[in-house]
Amino acid sequence: MAPKFKDGDAVVAVNGKWVSWSHTVVAYAAFFSALVVGMSLHFHKIVQNEHYGYPDEWFPSVSATIGDRYPERSVFQVFIAITSGPRFALVFLWYILTARPNSALPKIVAGTGIFRTLMCGGWTYVTSTDDHDWHDIFMISYLVATLPWTLGCLALSPNNRRAVKYRKIMASLFFGTLVPLIYYFIQHKVHKVAGAYTRYAFFEWSLILFDVGFDAITAIDFEGFELVVRDVKGVSRGQLKTTADAVLEKEKGKPVGNTFGEGFFWSEITDAAADVYNGFVFWSILTSLGVQIWYFPLWSMGISGYEVVLLSCIAPFLLAIPGLRSLATKNTRILHLLSLAGLLAYKVQEPASRLLVTGFAVSTTCIAWSATFFGERGQAARLDARILAWAAGLTMSSIAKFACRTNNPIWPIMHAENGGWNKLGIALAVFAILRSTRRSATPGSDYLPSTGKKGSPVLAGLGIGGLIFAMHSLLSDSSTMIAWVWEGYPIRGPIAVPHGAVTIFAMGAGLVYGVFNPRLAGSWTAFGLGSIGAAFLTCYSHWTGFYGGLVLTFYLLAVTPVLISSAVRHSPAVTFGLGFLAYVFLVLFHVWVVAYAFVPGGPLVREHTDWLMTTMMLLLGAGVFSASVSNSGPTKHKPVNPNSKRTKSYYVYVLAALQLLSVSIAYLRFPTNDYVPYHKEDKVATVGIWTIHFALDNNMWSSERRMRDVIKELELDVIGLLESDNQRIIMGNRDATQFLAEDLGMYVDFGPGPNKHTWGSALLSKFPIVNSTHHLLPSPVGELAPAIHATLDMYGEMVDVVVFHSGQEEDPEDRRLQTEYLSHLMGDSPRPLILLSYLVTKPLEGNYNTYVSETSGMKDIDPTDWDRWCEYILYKKLKRTGYARVSRDTITDTEIQVGKFVIGEPEAEDELRVPEETVPQGRRFPAMFRGQGVRGHRYHVFDEPRYWQ
């Protein structure tokens, strides 16, 4: 209730600006008093980090200053506790200032301010030493909430030029500082550059200045308040025009003004979220098909027959039947519900049956979405909403894989034991379908008059095919394009984490741009820029190639509304049926370029990803041409429902939330790069080689978690993985090394990349990877042979490790040339070297005698082991102490071979076999794998490890 005092009757009146000033002064005092105390008492300790100390590092970070040391931590916490009172008062007064009738934004901003304050208390009073996970959760929540708080305050700012100017400056400085902050953090964490953390610290302290300074500007606005509390200028309760009001009034009639100029309703944001989740389900089902098909040719080493299930996606051709088209358009809810069989398929244990169930789901969901788009063709606002939902669903799919380290948690190759969220995914999908389809699509008449231009349905269909393939092959996982441009250590380009979030941001930005600027997005200029981006991605590595990929990403999402809006003007059987047929062709094309040795006609397109990308862009160009004809007509459709103009805004809100989620995931997944070998005190390096069958086990389940367990239990410091490149549609666009490296705490190198047409090799190491080079060995006839040549820092000594996959048995000339190449490569290395390989040769015969020769300088870890054909561990200039063979259970079709080496001791002239009991404990293999072993893993062939003195 308002006070009943007359003007001037207040006993005590405190101007509202002092709330802002007290908050500013006490907040700055908290941080800088801790800095002064810390620098005075513990200077050398707080500038020390995991890599360097004084004098390389000479200024402390915020966290080191306010962290665990007494008394600076206590000084900081006392002042920050005092800050909480003015902080809550500041949020309250800001709400009083900006609240307006029928406006939800002030309430959202106030709620964000309260949440942000609570999160500040969380990371302040729970340090990383107390609980690292909760400290990070509070910290990232605080940082994420800063964006909506800042933007909300800018939008609601009273139309005071001075305050708005200062807010823009502080916000720009805050967010601009994040760029060098992240750069120097990566220089410190990844590259271990001396002094980088000091530079990082300066930018981190700058963030404190700008963050508190942004809120200090409220002092200008609160001058109109007096605390008792009386509004002396009548600025509260919506009587003052805000910056947002001014902008929306200026933009009235334009796309942005029409979109964001209406009220906010929770029911409609729920509808938008349900629509987007429905799009996520589509992409989850479609992307799960390829990896299940791959299981069968993988085991048969050639065409299996199950590849025909890929044709299930051309089911929209059935919409050529008028009755079926009408039925599908009017009953999209039933079709969407039937498509959930693809999510329930994880309950089917037998691989072939699981694939067939998924094939049915793919055909159903393709018909459902084709009918949905076609059914909304007469209502532009709802059509735009469906397109936004479908494309944002791809973004959500990529984020889900980003969070789950490249596996979609609702795929049928996932279940609870290997990280699946199948039950939750299905429950949300049912809710989303029921919610998003409760307003059934109405056929409506085509909004072009009968004399209007519609373009070519065939060209429109080809454009749809090129679009879906491009989105699936390059954007269904945020790390795919990064794998294309990765060339090894030292790092000279993007890495999957955190830069996957940049790809996701480009997706969202492109989609929003395309919705608001369809004519520009559908122009030939935009197509030319997209083509240049595709060329750079194909032809260049490192950042140059990635920047090209980002341009292509932005273009693909921007042109999506244009191509689909053009396609729905024709029969869906032609545009979407033909589109998915073109998609099938491109999928086979992109498999043929690498699988040329196993498929008919393969040599015709061998290693021609450039042809594939050209074809993809030509198909997109066909769609752009058809759309340009459609857009050339004079008629412009107006939405029937005037309230529908705000519909797009809710999808933009959902996209914004997804972007914040991706940034949070990038922060939480950022590599720590502080890995320690298992037996550091003994200077032992335990190495292994394993052919992992593309991280798909014998029963068609994703196998990363089972692989992690056995690698960890074997205490492997270095392991080479072969048949590891999954960055294609047919393999699910996955990367098993991300999960393994993060869970095991290892550095990772993979390559050559998917655009180099190999089955892949990877290196995981507890030791820092100082340098690495990727090789494609001579392969004039058969499949390409990849190799990684890396230099590791093992306890201060530089040791080379080569991971290599030889060509197949049917091509002896390839294998001979590869043997000579690799033998010279190893022989030319002056350092100790370990080869972790797949050689396709018998011990002591043929090419074996070139690998183990004076040319290479290599020795076999156990020449008496006659029962080998593929996997070998060779070495030189190292002290070998142990060797074992471990069964793989049902994870793959190849065992694990393991060796132990002692670093820093000279290689023995005459190594003698010794019994295990004479071997020091730190040099022994784990005892758990003796006898029957664990989970199907045991020492086999010679039933126990072998040791040498």
N, C-alpha and C positions, 0 to 999 in steps of 0.2 A: 504494500500500500504506500502511496506517495506521502511524504511528510506533510503535516498540516500547518507548517510554519509559513508565514508570509516572507516575501523577499527581505533579507537582512535580519531575519529572526534567528538564524542559525547561531548556535553558541560557538561551535568550532567549524571552520571551513578550511579544508585542505585541497588545494588545486590538484586535479587528477594527474597533472604532468609529473608530480613527485612519485607516483607509483612507478612510472617508467624510469625516472632517474634513480630511484632506490634499487630497482631491479638491475639496472645497468651497472651501477657502482658496486653493488655487492657481488654480482656475477663476475665482473672483472677482478674484484679483490680476491675471489675464491681461487681463480686460476693463477693470477700473477703473484699472489702471496705464496702459493705453493711453489711457484717457479723460483722466487727469491730464496726461500728456505732450502729448497732442494739443491740449487746451485751453490749455496753457502755451505751446506753440510755434507752433501753426497755427490759432488760434481762428477767424479770419475765413475761412480756406480750408475748414475742415471743416464750418462751418455754412452755407456757400454751397451752393445747389442750382441746378437748371436754371432756376428761376423767380425766386427771391429770395435775398438774402443778409442780412447784419447791417444794420440792427437788426430787420428783419421776422422773420428766423430767428436764434435765439440759443442753440440747443442742438443738438449734432450727433447724427446717427443712429449706430447701432452700426457699420454698414458704412462710413460716412465716417470713423469714428474708427479702426477697425482695418484700413482699406483699404490705400492705396498709399503713404502718406507715411512717411518715415523721420524719427525712429526709432520712432514709436509702433507701426508695423506690426511691426517686429522685436521690440520689447518684448512685444507680444501673442503673437507666434508662439513665442518662447522659453517663456513661461509655459504656453501651451496645449500645447506639446510635453511639458512636465513633467507636465501634467495627465493625459496619456494613460496613464501607468503606473497611478496610482490608479484611473483610470476602468476600465481592463480588470480590475483587481483587484476593483473594486466589482461589476462584472457577474458575475465568477466567484464571488465570495462569495454574491451574491444567488441564483445557481443552486444552490450548495451548500445554502443555507438552505431553498430552496423545492422542491428535487427530491423527487419521490415515485415510488414504483413504479407502472408502467403509466400514467403521466401524461405527455402530450406538451407541455402548456402551459408548464411551466418551461423546456423546451428551446427552444420558440418565442420566449419572452420573452428568454431569454439570447441567442439568435441575433439578435433584433431589437436588443438592447443593443449587440452587437458591430457590427452593420451601422450603427447610429446613430452610434457612435463613429468609424467609418471615414468616414462621410459628413461628420461634423464636421471631420475633418482635410481633407477635400476642399474644402469652402467656405472653410476657414481659409487654406489654402496656395495655392489657386487663386482669386484675386480676380476681380471682374468685369472689371477692366482686362486681366488676363492672358488670360482666356477667358470671355466673358460667358455663353455657353451652358452650359459645364461648371460654372461657378460656380452658375448657377441650378439645374442638375440636382442637384448635391450639396446645395444648400440646401433645395430642395423635398423631396428624398428624406429629409433629416434631419427636416424638419417633419412629413412624413407618418408617418415611423417613430415620432415622439413619441406619437402617439395609441395604437397598440398597446402601446408600452412603458409608458405611463402606466396604461392600463386593465389590462394584464397584471400590473403591480406591485400595483395595488389589489386585484386578484382573488387574488393569491398572498400578500398581506401576512399575516404571522403575526397571530393574533387578539389583537393588542395595541391596546387602545382609543386610547392616546395616539398611537401611530404612525399608525394608520388615520385618526384625526381630522386630524392634520397633513397627511397625504397628500391627503385629500379637499379640505382648504383650499387647498393649493398647486395641485392639479390644477384646481380650480374657478377660482382666480385666473388660472392660465395660460390656460385656454381662454376664460374670460370676457374676458380682455384682448384676445383676437383680434378681438372685435367692434369696440371703438373703434379698435383698430389699423388694421383694414381701412377703417373709416369715414374716419379722417383721411388715410389713404393715398389714398383716392379723392378727398377734398377737395383734396389737393395735386396729384395727377396729372391728374384730370379737370377739376375746377373751378378749379384754380390759386389757391387761397385762401392769402393771405399768412399765415404763422405756422402753417399746418396741419402742415407737416413737423416743426416743433419739437414740437408736441403728439404727432405720430406717434412721434417719437424717444423721448419719455418712456415711451410704452407699449412700444416696442421694448426699451428698457433694462429695463422691468419684466418682460418675458418672460424675460430673462436671469436676473434675480433669482429668479423663480418656478421656472424650469427647473432651475437648479442647486440651489435650495432643496428641490425635490421629492426629488432624489437624496440630499441631505444627511440626510434623515430616516432613511436606512438606518443611521445611527450608532446609533439606538435598538435596531434589530434585531441589529446586529453586536456588541453588547455581550456576547452569548453566545459569541462566537468569540475564540480566541486564535490568533495566527499563530505556529504552527510546523508544521502547522496542527492544533489540537486542539479538539475539540468538548467544552467543559466542562459544558454543560447538556443535551446530547443532543437538540439542536433540529434536527439535520439528518436527511437520509434519510427524510423523510416522517413523522417521529414527531410533528410539531406540526400541529395543525389550523389550516388557513388560513381567511382571510375567505371565500374562494370556497366552501370546504367548508361553513362555517356557513350561508351564504346558500342553497346548494343543499339542505342538510338542512332548512332552514326552508321552502323552496319545494317540497319533495318532494310529488309528487302533483298539483302545479299545472302549467300549461302550460310555464312557464319552467324549472322544475326538471326536468320530464320531457324537455325539449328539450336542455338543456345539462348534464345530470347524468351523461352517459355518456362513454366514452373518445373519443379522436380518432384516426381512421384515414385515412391518405392515399388509400387506394383509394376511400373514400366521398366525400371532398372532390372527387376527380377525377370521380366519377360526377355529383355535383351540378354541377360546372363544365360537364361535357358536356351535361347536361340544359339548363342555362341557355343555352349556346351554340346548342343546337337550337331553343330559343325565339327566340333572336336571329335565326336563319336564317328562321324563320316570318315575323317582323315585317319582315325585310329584303326577303323576296319579296313580301309583301303591299303594303308601302309603295312598292315599285318599279313596281307595276302602273299606278297613277294617272298618274305622270309620263310614262310611255310612251304611255298613251292620249291624254294632253293634246297630244302632238306632232301628232296628226292633225287635230283640230278647230282647232288653232292655225294650221295652214297653210290649211285650207279656210274659216276664218272662220265656222264654223257646225258643225252636226251632220255628222260624217264617216262614221258607220256603224261605226267601230271601237269606239265606246263600248260596244257590246254585249259586248265582252270582259270588262267589269266584272262581268258575270253569272257569270263563271267561279268566283267565290267562293261561289256558292250550291250548289256540288257536293255538300255534305253531304245535300241532299235525296235523293241516290242511296242513302243508308243506310236508306231506307224499305224497300228490298228485303232481306228477311231473310238470304238467302244472301250477298249483297254485304256486309251489315253484319257478319256473322260472319267473312267473309274479311278484311275491312279490320281488324277488331279483332285478329285473330290474326296479321296480317302488316303491322303498322305500320312495321317496319324497311324493308320494300320500298317502302312509300308515301313515307316520309321520303327515301329515297334517290332515288326518282323525282322528288321535288320539287326536287332540286338542279339540275334543268334550268333553274330560274329563275336560278341563279348562273352556269351555263354559257352562258346566253343572250348574254352579252357577246361571245361568239365569233361570233354571227350579225350580219353587217354590215347586211343589208337591214332597215330599221325595222319594216315590217309583220310580217316573219317573226320578228323578235326579240320583238315584242309577243305574237304567238301562242304562242311557246315559253313566255314568262312567264305567259300566261294558263293554259296547261296546268299549270305549276308551282303557280300559285295554287290551282287546283282540287284538285290532289293534296295540297298541304300543308293545306288546309282540311279535307279528308276525313281526313287522317292525324291531325291534332290532335283532331278531333271523335271519331274512333274511339279515340284514346288516352285521352281523358277518360272516354268511355263505358266502355271496357274496364277502367278502374280503379275503377268505381263501387262495387264490393264491398269495396275495400281503402282505407279512409279515409286512412291514412298515405301511401300511394303516390299517391293522388289529390291530396292536399295538395302532395306533392312536384312533381307535374306542373303543378299550377296555379302554384306558386311559380316553377317553371322558365319557364313561358310568360310570366308577368307580369314576372319579372326579365329575360327576354329583351327585352321592350320597353325596360326601363331600359338594358340594354346597347346596344340599337339607338340610343337617344337619346344615350348617351355616345359611341358611335362617330361619330355625326354631330357631336357637340360637339367631338370631337378633330379631325375632318376638315372643320370649318367648314361644317356642315349638309349635306354630301353623305355618304351611306352608302358606304363604300369598296367594298362588294361588290355594289352595284346594277349592273344591265346597261347603264346609261348611263355607267358608269365603265370605264376600262381603264388600263393602266400609264401611258400618256402624259398622262392628265388626273387622276392621283392615285388610281387604283383599286388595291385589294389583292385582286383577284379570285382569283388562284391560291392565295394563302395562305388566303383565306376558304373556298374549296372544300375544300382539304386538311383544314382544321380541322373543317369540316362533316362530312366523311366519317368522320373519327375520332369526332366527337361522336355521330353517329347510331349507329355501331357500338357505341360504349360505352354510350350511354343506353338502347339497345333490346336489349341482350344478354339482359336478363331480360324476356322478352316479356310484354306485358300479358295477364293472365288475366281472362276475362269475369267469373267470380264471380257470385254472386247479389246482387240488390239488398238493401242492408242494412236497408231498411224492410220490415216485415212486410206481407203482402198487405192488411191492414186499415189500414196506416199512411197518413197524409195526405201527398200529394205536391204539392199545389198544381196550378196550371194549366200545362200544357205550352206553350200559346200565350203566356201572360204571361211564362213563363220565357224563351221564345225572344225575345220583344220586349226583355226585359231584356238578353239577350246582345247583341242588335243595338245597343241604345243604348250598352252598355259598350264594344264594339269600336270604334264610331264615335268615342266620346269619347276613348278612348285614342289612336286613330289621328290624329284631327284636332287634338287639343290637346297630346298628350304624346309624339308620335313625334319631335319636335324640341324641345329645351329652350328655344329662343328664340321659339317661336310665340306663347305667351301674353304674352311681353315685347313682341312686335311689336303685339299688341292694345292695350296700355296706353301705348305710346310716343307722345309728343306733341311731340317736338322739343326744341331747346335753349332755355334752359339745362336741364341734366339734372335732372328732378324725379321720376324713378322708376328702375326697374331697367334695366340694359343687358345685352345678350346675354352679354357676358363682363365680370365673373365670375358674374353672377346666374343664369346657366343652371344652374350647379351647385346652386343653392338649389332649383330645380324638381326636379332629379334627386334631391336629398336627400328632398324631400317624397314623391316616388314610392316610394323605398325604405322610408321610415318608414311610409307608409300601408300598404304590402304586409305588412310585419312585424306591424303592429298588427292588420290584418285576419285574419292567420293565427292569432294568439294570442287574439284577442277577436272571434270571428265573430258572436256574438250582438249585441254592441254595434255592430259594423260594419254588420250587416244590419238594424239597428233603424230605425224611422221618425224618431227623433231625429237619427241620423246622416244620413239622407236629407235631412231639413230643413236641416241645416247645409251639406250639399253643394249643395243648391238655392240657398241664400243665397250661397254662394261663386260659383256660376255666374252669379247675378244681378249680383253686384259686378263680376265679370270682364266681363260684357256691358255694363254701364252706366257704369262708372267707368274713369278713366285713372290713370296714375302708380302710386304705391305702393298706393293703396286698391284699384284694380282687380287689381293683382298679388297682394295678400294674399288677395283672393277667389279668384283662380286657384289659389293654393297650397292653400287649404281644399278646393277642388274636386279638385285633384290627389290630396291625401291621401285623400279620400273614395273616389275612383274606384279607386285601388289597394287600399284597405281592403275595399271591397265585392266585389272580383273573386272571392276564394275563396268568398264566400257565394253569388253568382249562378251560378258554374259548378258548385258542389256541388249546388245546387238543380236545375240544368238536366240533369245526368247521371241524374237519377231518372226521366227520361222518354225517349222515343224520340229518338235524336240527329238523326233526319231532321226532326223537328218543332222541337226546341229550337235546334239549330245551323243547320239549313237555313233555318228561318224567321228566326233571328237574323241570318244573313248577308244574307237578303233585306231585312230592316229596315235593315241597314247600307248596302246598295246604295241604298235609298230616301233615306237621310239624306245619303249622298255626293252624289247628284244634287241634292238639296235645297240643299246647301251650295255647289254650283256654280251652280245656277239663281239664287241671290240676287245674284250678281255678274255672271253671264253672261246676264242676262235679255234683253238686246238681240239675242241670237243663237240663242235656243232657244224652242221652242214653249211657250206658257203662261208664259214667263218673267216678264212684268209682274205676274202674280198674287202672286209672292213677292219682288218687287223690293226689295232692301235690308232684308230681314227676317231678319237673323241672330238677332234676339230670338225670332222664331217657331221658328227652328231649335233654339236652345238650350232653349226650352220643350219642344219635341217630344222632344229627347234626354233631358231629365230625366223626362218622363212615361214614356218607355220604360223608363228605369232604375227608376222607381217601380213599373211593372208587374212587373219582375223581382223587386224587393224584396217586393212583395205575395205573389207565388208562393212565394218563399223563406220568408216569415214563416209561411205555411201549413205548409210542410214542417217547419219548426223547432218547430211547436207540438205535435208528437207526443211521447209519453212516451219513445220508444225512443232511446237514444243509442248510437251505434256505438262499439265498442271495437276497436282494432287487433288483428289476429290475431297478428302477430309482436311480441313484447314489445320486441325490439331496435329496432323501427321508430320508437320515440318520439324517438330522437336524430336521425332523418333530417332534420327541419326545420333543425337547427342548422347543417348544412353549407350550406344555401341562404342562411342568414343570414350565414355567413362570406363566401360569394361576393358577396352584396349589399354587405357592409361593404367588401370589396376594391374593388368597383365604385365605391362612394362615395368612397373615397380616391383612386381614379383620376380621378374627375371633379373633385375639388378640385385635384389636381395639374395637370390640363389648364387649369382656370381660372387657376391661378397662372401657368403658362407662356404663356397667351394674353392675359394682362392688357395692355390697351392702353398703349403708352408715351407717347403724346401729346407727342412731341418732333419733329414732322414739319417738314421744311424744303422750300420750293419749289425747283424745278430751277434757276432763274436768279435767285437772291436778289440777287446783286450788281448785276444789271441792272434790278431791280424789275419784272420781266416776269411777267404772269399769263397762262398758256396755258390756255384753256378749251375744252371740247368738249361735244357733245350726241350721244347714241347711243341708239337703240331696240334693246334687247338680246334681244328675243324670249324672255324668261323664262330666259335663260342655258341654252338648249337649242339646239344648233347644227342646221344643215340636215340632218345625218345622225343626229340623235337622240343626240348625245353631250353631256355636260355641258361647258360652254364657258368656265368661269371662268378657267382657266389661259391659254387663248388670248386672252381679253379682257385679262387682266393684262399679257401681253407687249406687245400693241400700245399699250395705254394708257401703259405705262412708256416704250416707245420713242418715242412721240409727245411725251413729257415734259409730260403734261397735269397742271397744278396743280389744276384744277377740272373735274369732268365731271358732267353730268346724265345719269342713266340712266332710260329709260322702259320700260314693260312689264317691271317688275322685281319685282313682288310674287308670290312663290312660296309663301306661307305658307298653302297649302290642300292637301288630300289630292291633288287632281288635278294639282298642280304639285310634289308631293313634300315639302311643308313644308320648303322650302329658303330660303336667304337669300344670294344671290350677293355682296351687299355686304360680308359678313363676311370672306370670302376676299380680295376685292379691297382692302378697306381695310387689312387686316393686312399683306398682301404688298406693297402699294404704299406703305404708311406714310401713310395719309390719315384725316382725320376723316370720319365718315359720318352722314348723316341720311336716313331713309326714311319715307315716309308719303304720305297718310294710311294707317293700318294696315289689315290684312286685314279687320277688322270694319267698315270704312268702305266696302267694296264697290267698290274701283277696281282697275285693273290695275297700279297702282303707279308711283311716281316715287321717285328717290333722288338724293342729292347726295354726291359724294366730293370732299374738299377738302384740299389741303396746308396751307391757311390755317385758323386757328382759327375755328370757327363760334360767333359770339358769341350769336346769337339766331336762332330759326327758328319759323315758323308754318306750319301745314298748312291747306290750303284745299280745299274741295269746291265747284267752280264750278257755276253753275246748269245743270241737266240735266233739264228736265221730261219729255223723251221718251227719249233714248238713254242710252248708258253715262255713268257719272259721270266728270268730268274732274278729276284730282288736280293739285295744285300745292304746291310748297314755296317759301316766301319766306324766304330766309336772309340774315343780315348776317354778312359775313366780315371778319376783320381782315387786310387785305392790306398788309403792310409799314407798319403803323401807321395806315392809312386805312380807314375803314369803307366797304365796298362791298356793295351788295345783289346777290344772285343769285336769280333765279326759275327753277325747273325746272317745266315745265308740259306736260301732255298734253291736247290738245283732243279734243272728241268726234268721232265718226265722220262720214263724208261724207254718210250718208243722213239726218242730222238737222240741217238748216241752221239751224233756230231755236235749237237748243241751242248751236251754234257762234257764232251772233250774240250770244246772251246772255253766253256765256263770254268772247267778245272784249271786250264792253263792261266786264264785271267786271274782267278782267285789265288792260285799258287804264287804268281808274281806279286800280287797285291800284298799277301802275307809276308813274302820274302823281303819285300822292300821296306817293311816296318822295322825300325831299329829297336822298338820297345818290346817288352814281354807281350805275348798275344794269346788270346783264347778264341778258338773257332767253335761256335755253337751252330750246328748245321744239319741240313737234310741233303745227303749226298747221292743217294740212289746208286749204291755200289756195294760190293761184298768186301769184307776185310781182306787185306793183303792181295787183292786182285784189281786189275784194270786201273781205273782212274784213282783208286785209293793210293796207288804208288806215286802219283803225281802230287796229291794233296800232302802225303807224308813223304817228303823228299828233301834233298839238299836245297832245291830251288825255294821251297817254302820255308824250310827250317823247322817244320812242325813235327810234333810227335803225337801219337795216338794215346789217349788217356789210359787205354787198356788194350794192347794189341792181341791179347789172348781171348778177348771176347769175340768169338766167331759168329755169334747169332745176331748180327746186325745187317741191316739193308739200307735204312734211310738215315737214322739219326746218329751223329758222331760228335764227340767232343775232342778237339785237337788243341795242342798248346805248345808254347816254346818259352824258354827263359824264365820258367816258373817252377816252384817246388810243388809237385803233385802229391797229395796225401790220401785222397779217397775218391771212390767211384761207386755209383749204385744205379740200379734200374728199378723204377717204381711203376707198378701197374696203374692204369688210368681209370678203372671201373667203367662206367658208361658215359663218362664225360666226352670222350672223343674216341678215335680209332688208333691212337698212337700213345705209347708209354712216355713217361718222363725219364730222361737220363740226367744224372746229377754228378757233379765233380766238386772236389774240395782242393783249394790251393792255399798255400801260406805265402803271404806277401812279405818281401823283405829278407827272406832266407834264400841262399844260393840253391840252384837246381843241383840235385845229387847226381853224381857220376854213375852210381850203380844203385838204383832204387830197388829195395827188397820188400817183398810182401811181408806184412806183420799181422799178428792177430789183434783183434779190436781191443782187448784188455790192456795192450801195451801203448795204446794211442791216448794222448791227453783228452780229457772230456770235451774241451772246446773244439776238438778236431773230429769228433765223432758225428755220425748221422743219427737222427732221432731214433730212439728204440721203439717208438710206437708202431713203426711200419714192419716190425719183425713178425714172423708167423703169419697169422691171418690179417694183420694190419688193422686199419680203420677205414670204414666206409668203402671197402673195395680197393683200397690202396695198400700195397705191400711190396716189400722187396721181392723181386722174382728173377727168373732166368737162373741166377746163381744163388738166389734165396737169401742173400745177405750182402751188405756192403763189402767192398774190398779196400784195403788200406796199404799204404807204403810208408816206409820210414823217411 
